[in-house]
Amino acid sequence: MTAERLLSTPLGTRVVVRSYIEGGERATDTLGHLEALADDAATIRTRSGSVTIALANVILSKPVPPAPARRRRRSDPNTETA
């Protein structure tokens, strides 16, 4: 899915977006929920906050399944409980 298809993706969809950074010589992936769309940018809500990506910098994008449920921490078998 390119930037054009990203524009038709419903808000709230979990997506991964690969986009150019630092003058177009490097790329990065952004994983999160599509929060907002404009004619020239998309905003993705990630775990660490919202990221706005210029659609002109989008290389690839696609919807992804929901994140797996967080696993409970196992208790340390070397620790005694009262």
Sequence and secondary structure as in RCSB ss.txt:
>XXXX:A:sequence
MTAERLLSTPLGTRVVVRSYIEGGERATDTLGHLEALADDAATIRTRSGSVTIALANVILSKPVPPAPARRRRRS
DPNTETA
>XXXX:A:secstr
  HHHHHTS TT EEEEEEEEGGGTEEEEEEEEEEEE SSEEEEEETTEEEEEEGGGEEEEEE            
 TTS   
